[in-house]
Amino acid sequence: MTINLKPYGILKSYVNGQAEVSLPAGQTIRQALASLGIPSDVVALVVVNDQQQDKDYLLQDGDVVKLMAVIGGG
């Protein structure tokens, strides 16, 4: 049982530039982020199977997760 996680932008730097990472299902998005060393507060948007979800969403087998980073400016 796995999910596919797709980090975008600066978030790729946390997974060695990979465009996609496979993780086990049965954990929350927040737990998945922690396992990858991605700080939860730098993730602004989580989309699972083309629907926005919060970080407490429980990942199911086959889920496709897209992560968008916080964008800053100055």
GILIN-V615327 format. One record per residue. N is the residue number from 1. SS is DSSP state (H for helix, E for strand, L for the rest). Layout:
N|SS, N|SS
This chain:
1|L, 2|E, 3|E, 4|E, 5|E, 6|E, 7|E, 8|L, 9|H, 10|H, 11|H, 12|H, 13|H, 14|H, 15|H, 16|L, 17|L, 18|L, 19|L, 20|L, 21|E, 22|E, 23|E, 24|E, 25|L, 26|L, 27|L, 28|E, 29|H, 30|H, 31|H, 32|H, 33|H, 34|H, 35|H, 36|H, 37|L, 38|L, 39|L, 40|H, 41|H, 42|H, 43|E, 44|E, 45|E, 46|E, 47|E, 48|E, 49|L, 50|L, 51|E, 52|E, 53|L, 54|L, 55|L, 56|L, 57|L, 58|E, 59|L, 60|L, 61|L, 62|L, 63|L, 64|E, 65|E, 66|E, 67|E, 68|E, 69|E, 70|L, 71|L, 72|L, 73|L, 74|L
